[in-house]
Amino acid sequence: MAEHPNVELVRRGYDAFIAGDMEWMNEHLHENILWHEPGGNFLSGDVRGREALLAHFAKQVQHFLPEFDVHDVVANDDHAIALVTVRARRHDNQETFEGRYVHILHVDAQGKALESWTFNEDQAALDRFLEGLG
């Protein structure tokens, strides 16, 4: 049985982020995407619109470049859910972080990411890792 197209969307999205593939992201992020970033750190809050989200991603990689291990992705026509481990090292002090999270994406009928929610296993640890950045 072939994987659902939204599984491929999520897997390719993580690859595009790491590769800095703006062309792919421009094609696959809805222009009015709403990205919910949890926690109490400089990245937290809602980011509205593709251009604002790409700037949000750029702000992130100025401070650390994450590595993602996507364990699994399940999807249907409306949503995709990824189980992910992230590893990161801060550029300023070389401090490292590793954590697991669930990433939920709402996908529109054209196969573009329309809304995103992330739920971290240990949000407090991530907030501590990001403390002082921004």
C-alpha positions, 0 to 999 in steps of 0.5 A, spaced: 500 500 500 502 506 498 503 512 503 498 517 503 501 524 499 501 528 506 506 523 509 510 525 503 509 532 504 511 532 512 517 528 510 519 532 504 518 538 509 523 536 514 528 535 508 527 542 505 527 545 512 534 542 513 536 543 506 534 551 506 530 549 500 526 555 500 523 554 493 520 547 496 517 551 502 514 556 498 510 551 493 508 547 499 506 552 505 500 555 504 500 563 503 496 564 510 499 558 514 498 559 521 504 556 525 503 555 533 509 555 537 508 552 544 512 554 550 515 560 553 521 562 549 523 567 543 520 562 538 513 561 542 507 564 539 503 564 533 506 566 526 501 568 521 503 567 513 508 564 509 513 570 509 513 571 516 514 563 517 520 563 513 523 569 517 521 565 523 525 559 521 531 564 519 531 566 526 531 559 529 537 557 525 541 564 526 541 561 533 541 553 532 541 548 527 536 542 529 537 535 526 530 531 526 529 524 526 522 523 523 520 516 527 513 516 523 508 520 520 501 518 519 496 522 515 489 522 511 486 528 507 486 533 512 492 532 517 498 529 518 502 527 524 509 526 525 513 523 531 519 526 531 526 527 535 530 533 535 537 534 536 540 541 536 546 545 538 546 552 540 551 557 536 553 561 542 555 556 547 555 549 544 549 547 549 545 541 546 538 539 547 535 533 545 527 532 545 521 528 542 515 531 540 508 530 536 507 535 530 500 536 527 499 539 520 492 541 517 493 540 510 489 543 504 486 540 498 491 542 494 496 539 499 499 545 502 500 546 509 495 550 512 496 550 520 501 547 524 501 545 532 507 542 536 507 538 542 513 537 546 515 532 551 518 536 555 517 543 554 520 546 560 527 543 558 526 546 551 525 553 554 531 552 558 535 550 552 532 557 548 533 561 554 537 568 553 536 567 545 532 572 541 
